[in-house]
Each structure stands twice: as structure tokens, then as C-alpha cells.
Amino acid sequence: MSGRELSQRFYAEVVRPVIDPVLGDTSYAAAMLGDGSDVLGYDDEVSPDHDFGPRVQLVLPEQADPGPLLHALAGLPTSYAGYPILYGSTSATNGWIEGVPSVCTPEDLFRSRLGFDPAAGIGLVDWLTAPTQILATLTSGPVFHDPAGLLSHRRAVLHWYPDDVWRYVLAAGWLRIDQEEPFVGRTGGSGDDLGSRIISARIIRDQMKLAFVVERRWAPYSKWLGRAFNELNLAARLTPFLQTALKADEWRDREESLCTASSILADATNRLELARPVDPSPRQFFDRDIRVGAAAQLVVALVEAVTDPAVRRLVDSLGGRLDMMHRLPGTVDQAVDSVDVLTNPLLRRKSGQVLGLPPGVGEGVASRRSDGGSALPAWT
């Protein structure tokens, strides 16, 4: 039984019969949002050896009195189907407490995971300091009960970036590729085969993450990146070239495969119509016997298309190099690779200055999305 199914059954068979009579007409939500492979549906027969069990978060409106519900929950068992029960917590580091029922408001739940409440408005600082893994678990984890939309309204807002934030994140992703793709040939041509392989693997990881951004999907952390990547529409076209680049013994074969993958991603970026199209074909790197993709041209085109005042101020404040290429640190998980930062909301919020975000720069981010969706009306 998967963790999702286990939690669904526990809620339906044990929790709901106890709490429904107590709550009466009071709207509440029950869900499974937070850390864990099972939240994303990626658990398997190996998963139950630690931190596994039925998970339930109970969410009440701000004005509701949690006392009667907590009293009813005190009589629930501490195990189910042979596993310890995990209840949602806003204080535990992993978001769960074993065998201790707890109740929170939707604001508490989202603030504990993200550092902000989407219902209060989402600013540029909020978007850029929210790791995609956290956004993935909050938006795709199962919700068992939510008739009043306590969770669903906030999840809808977190579906994807506003368009100009999306342009900025795409540009930052392409810039990471642009900054390293010439090094595959430079290291390989100078006899540093190990260095060339390592750089190739770094670029492949960036290309995979960029595919998630193109397809408007929140990427999970490294353990499940490959599995989730295989679910993308672009995976079927990209995977053969990424695999070839990883296996190739000659740097020119690596370079050719990476350039082909970049061309596929460049074409997909063009089709988003977020910026003027660029030629996706590979090209020569200055006068050297090295080939690169269209990353640099895409960075320029995407940044040119940004009109939102807050994003524009950020881009302009970051400056550029002598060749006019922009400096774009991007989101927190484009700029930082530390698990201890990415899993700590307080440290993430403090990383704003690392991303080039001075206080107040996040005011006025537009809420429009190209998919026709809209955010909650309050934006900061």
C-alpha cells in the first residue's frame, strides 16, 4: 500500500468518523502536504524503513476554536496498519509529529513551509526564495477533504510563476548553461577528461531542471529529479542525448549531444512565446574549435521582454558584464545547493540579498499568467 493510500484510508476509516460529529458545520481540511517521497507518490517497498506511516494534517479556519477537535483527537490510536501515525505539525523540522495530534490554520501551514501565506499576496521575494521541491509538495500532495477551499485556493495561487517572474527564472536557467557549456570542449581539448565529464554532468542537471521550468512543473529534489523528469513531455526527446553525453568517452561526442539537447530546449522555449524567438541552432564559440547552444541569445531575449516594474528593477540592479550579458542569480535553488539552506525557511528568507533582492524590491509583481489563471487579488 502506498503512503498516499495508507493516509487516505486512515483518514476515512479512523479520523473522519471521530471528528465529523464534533465539528458539525465547521469547515475543515485534511491533507498530506510536506516532506517525504510518499507525499509526491514516489514511495516504494524500500520507503517504510523510516519516517513512514499514515500522515494527516487537520486544518481549521482562523476563527474556529480547536479545543473540541483536539479533545476528540486525543482518543485516536497512535498506530494504524502496523505503522506509527504522523500528524501534521508547524513546529517540527520535517512537518510531522509521531502520534501527537495537532491542528493548525491554513496560514500557519503555509507559513511554516514557505515563510509566507499565499492568501496574503505573493511578492517577488516570496517567489524567488521558495524552493521548487517545497512548492511541489504543497501543490501536488493529496488533499482528502477541503469543501471550503482552505487549502485549494492557496494551492491554485502557487500553481506557477507570474509571467515576468517565469521569464526571469527561465533566463537565469539558460544563463547557468551559457556560463559552463564552453568548458566541456575547453577541458576536454586540453586533456582534462575528468573535468570535461564533470562539467557535462552539471550541464545535464541544469538542462533537466530547465525542462521543468519550460513545462511549468515544480522540480523535486535530486533523489526524484530523474523520475519526475521522465514524466515530462520533453523527456522522450532529451533523454537519448543526455544519456549519450554522460556515457561518451570523447569530449566532442559529449559536446554534440549537449548542443542537440540545448537546441531542443531552445525550440521549446521559443514556443512559449514569452520573448522574441532566437535561432536554436548550435554555433561556434568565438574563434575556438568549440560549439555551444543558443543559451546566451535566449537570456538576452527573455530579459528584454520583462516589463513588470519589480522584476525589471531587479534585473537592472544586478547589472551585466562587458559583453552585455546579464547577471541573474535566479531563484534560491538556482543559486544555492545546500540542503540545510533549502530546507530552512528562515535561512531561505535571509537569502534574498544573495539573490540581489534589497528590501522592498518585491512590491507590485503582476499576477497574470499565460495559462489564463489568476492569483489571489492581494499582491505585495
N, C-alpha and C positions, 0 to 999 in steps of 0.2 A: 504494500500500500504506500503510495507516495505521501509526502508530508502534507501536501495540499488536501488530498483526500482524507487523510487522518484527521486534520484540523477541521475540515468541513463536517465530518461525522461526529467529532467530539462536540462541536458547537450545536449541531442539530439534535443529537441524542441526549446530551448531558446539560449543556449550558442553557440553551433556549427554553426548555421546559421549566427551568428553575427561575429564570429572570423575567420572562414574559408576564407572568401573573403579578410580579412585583412592580414592574414598570408601567403596566397598563397602557395608557395613551401616550406616554413619554417616548418620543423618538430616540432611537439609539442606533449605533452602528457596531458591527462586529467584523473584524478583518484579520488579515495575516500579512502585515506590512513590516518590513525591517530586514535585518541581516539573515543570511542563510541561503544555501543552494535551493532548499525546498520552496522558499518564497518565489523564486524565479521558475520553479518547476524543473530544476536540473538535478535534483537528488536522485540517487540510485541505491543499489544494495550496499554500497560502501558507507553511505551517509549516516546511518543510525548509530555509528560507534561513538559519536559525541554531539552535544548540543542539538539533539533531535527529539522531537515529541510534538504532540498537538499544540499548536500556537493559536492563541486568541487574544485580540485586543478589543476591549469594550470601550466605546466612545459615547459620551453623553454631551448634550448641548451645554453651553456655558452656564445657563440659568438653572439647570437641573440639580437637585440635591442627590449626591452619590451615596448618601448614607444607607438608604434601604437596599440599594443594589449591592453594596459591599457586604451588608449583613447577610443577604441571600447567598452571595458567592462564598462566604466563609464555610458553608456546608458542603461545598463541592469536593469531590475526591482530588487527591494530589497526583494520581496516575490514571492512565487510560490505555487500554490495549497493550499493557506492559511497558509503556513509556511515561516518563515524568511529564507533567503538564507545564507548559511555558505560557505565562500570561504577559501581555504587553506592558512595558514599563517605560516611562520617560526619564528615569534616572539611571537605569543600568546601562553600562557602556555598549552592550550589544542589543539593547532594546527589549530584553526579555528577562523575567524573573521566574525561577522554577517554583511552582506550587504556591505562589503567593498572589492571589487575585488582586488586580489593580484596575482602576478606572481613570480615564483621562478625557479632556476635551479635545476636539479636533485641532484647536490651536496648539495645545501642548504637544500633541503627537507630532505635528509637522515642524514645530519649532525645535523639538528635541532631535529630529533627524536632519533638518536642513539649516536651522538657525534663523528661520523666518516663517511666517504664516502666509501662504499664498493668498488667502482671503483678504489680507490687509494690503495687498498690492505687491508686485514683484519688480524690484529695481535692477539696474544693471549689475550692481554689486552682488545681488542675490543670484542672478543667473550665472555669473562668471565664477562664483565661489561654491556652486552646487555641483558635486561630482556626478558624472553620468550614472555610476553604479547606484548611488542613493536615489537618484531620480527614477532609475529603472525599477527598483524595488518598491518605491512608493506608488508608481503608476501602473505596475503590472501584477503586484501581489494580489491575491484573491480577496474580495470583499464578500462576506457571507450574508450581510444584512445592512441595508442603508436606505430605508424608504424616504428619509428627509434630505438625502444628499449631503450629509455631514462630511463625508469623505469624497464622494464623486465629484462635487463641484470643485474642490481643490485639485483633485487629480486631473480634471479636464484642463485647468489652467496650466498645469505642469506638463501637458502633452508634448509641447515643443516650444522652441525659442520664438520670440517675435522675429520678423524677417530680417531686420538690420542686425540684431544680435546673431542670428543664423549666418548672415554674410560675414560678420566678424570672426565667428568660430571657424567657418569654412576657410577663410583667408589665413587664419593662424595655423590651421592644419596643413594647408598647402605650403605655408612658409617653412614649417618644420621639415617637409620633404625637400623643398628647394635648398635648404641650408646644408643637407647631407648627401643628396644624390650624386654630386660630382665626385665624392670621396670614394665611391665604390671603385671607379676606374683609377683614381689617383693613387690609392693604396695598393690596388691590385697591380697596376703598371709599375710600381716601384718595388714589387716583390713582397709586399706585406699581405700575404694571402689571408691570414687570420683576421687582420684588421678589416680587410675587404668583406669577409664573411659576416663579421660582427655588425658593420655598418649596413650591410644588406638586410640583416635581420631587424635592425632598428627601423629601417625604412619600411619594411613589410608590415611591421606593427603599426606604424603611422598610416600606411595605406589602408589597412584593415579598419582602423578607427575612423579614418576619413570616410570610408564606405558607410559606416553607421550614420555619420552626420549628413551625408548625401541623402540617405533613405529615411531621415528623421526617426532614428531609433536610438534609444539610450544604450550605450555600450556597457556591458558588465565588466567587472574587474578581470584580471589576467586568467584566473582559473577557468572561466567560462567564456572568454573572448572568442576562442576558436569555434566553440559550439554555437554560440549566438551568431557569429559571422556566417556560418553555414546556412542560417535561416534567411539571410538577406538575398534579395533578387540579384545583386551584383556578384554574389559568391561564385556562381557557376562559371562566370566568365573570368573572374580574377584568380580563382584558386589554382588552376594549372600553371599560371605564370609565377605566382608566389611560391609554389612548391618547387618549380624549376630553379628559381633564384636561390632557394635555400639549399638545394642539392648540387648545384653546378660546381664543378671543380675549376672552371676557368672564369676569370672575372668578367670577360666580355659576354659570356652567356648570362651571368648574373645581371649585368647592366642592361642587356637587351630585354630580358624578362621583366625587370623593374620598369623600364621605359614603356613597355607594352601595357603593363598594369596601370601606370600613370596615365597613359592615353585613354584607357577605358574609363578611369575615374574622371579625367578631364572632360570627356564627352558627356558623362553623366552629370557633371557639374554644369556644363553648358545647358543641358536640357532642363535644368531647374529654372532657367530664365531669371536668375537673381542678378545677373550682370551681363554686360556685353559678351558675346561668345568669343573664345580665343581658339586658335588652331591647336588641336590636341596632339599634333604630331611631335615626336622627339626631335631634338635639334642638337647642334654641336655646342659644346661649352667653350666659349671664347675661341682661341686658336688651337685648343688641345684636342688630342685624339680621344675625346670623351663625349658621350652622349647623355643628354638629360631630357626630362619631360617638360611640360608646359607650366610647371608649378609657379614660376615667377610671374608669368603673364596673368595667371588666374588670381594671384594675390593682388596685383595692381587693379585688375578689373573689378574684383569684389569690393575692394576698399573704395574705389571710385563711386560705386553705386550706393554707398551708405549715405543716408540723408538724416536719419534720426539725430537730433541735437546731442543727446548724451553719448551715443556711440561715436559720433563724429568728433566730439571734444576729446574722447579717449584716444582715438586714432591719431588726431593731430598732436595731442600732448606727448605721445610716445616717440614722435619724430621718425627719422629714417636714416639710411646710410647714404654715402656719396652717390651711389648708383640709383638713388630714389626709392629703393626697396624699403617698405615699411618695417617698423619694429613692432611685432604683435605677440606678446606673451600668451594671449588666448585665455582659456579657462584654467581653473586651478588644476585640473588633471591633464591639461596640455603642458602646463609649466612645472608641475610638481609631481614627483613619482614616489613620494614617501607614504607608505600605508598609514603611519602614525599621524600624518597631517590630513590625509584624505578621509580618515575615519573619525576625525575630531572636529565637531562643528565650531568650537571656539577658535582653534588654530586656523581653520579654513576662513573664518570671517576676518581674522587678522592678516590673512594673506592678500587682502585687497591691494595693499601698496606694492607687493611683489608683482602683481598683475598690472601695475600702473594706474590704480584707481584711487585718486585722492578723495577725501570726504566730500560728499555731495554730488559726485560726478554721475551717480545713477539716477538723478531726477529726470523724469519725463520720457522714459522709454516707451515707445509706441507699442500698442497691444495687438496690432494687426498681424495675422499670419497668412501665408499664401494659400493655405488649405481652406481658407474661408472661416476658420474658427475664430473665436474671440476670447479674450481673457476676462476676468472679473473687472468691473469698472474702475476699481481703485488701483492706480499705479503710482509708484514713487520712484 
